[in-house]
Amino acid sequence: MPLEFREMLRGARLRVTRPRLAVLRAVHGHPHADTDSLIGAVREELPAVSHQAVYDSLRVLTTAGLVRRIQPSGSVARYESRTGDNHHHVVCRSCGAIADVDCAVGEAPCLTASDDRGFSIEEAEVVYWGLCPACSPEPTPASSWKEAHG
């Protein structure tokens, strides 16, 4: 995987630096992690790395499209390595857990605006809100059906 991360940086015409490599590894290893969690993960590899170096790397990697920044309403920014596809997120209202949800339509954008106002719409961001299995007081209809019907 280290060689792959180096190639990703080079492919995006970015300099290969230890902080950028460490941040890429951290984001790939900790999907939907917030900045503080990523700083902790990066410091396991590079103990002397500064907060600013991690913030700068996240900004550069996000701008280059190697990392995706998501920020559900009322939440801190989180980062993921799954980019360039048509997926959305489900967020637990209770504990804040986030999971990826593939688009049912399969092509971008998976929603159609009633009026595009002259824009060329490329994608739609969807965030589903609810309770995760650990926070749900009772099984959801979908999970009950799956349990009953395998």
Helices and strands as residue ranges (DSSP letters): H 2-11, H 18-29, E 33-34, H 35-45, H 51-63, E 68-70, E 78-80, E 87-92, E 98-102, E 127-130, H 141-149
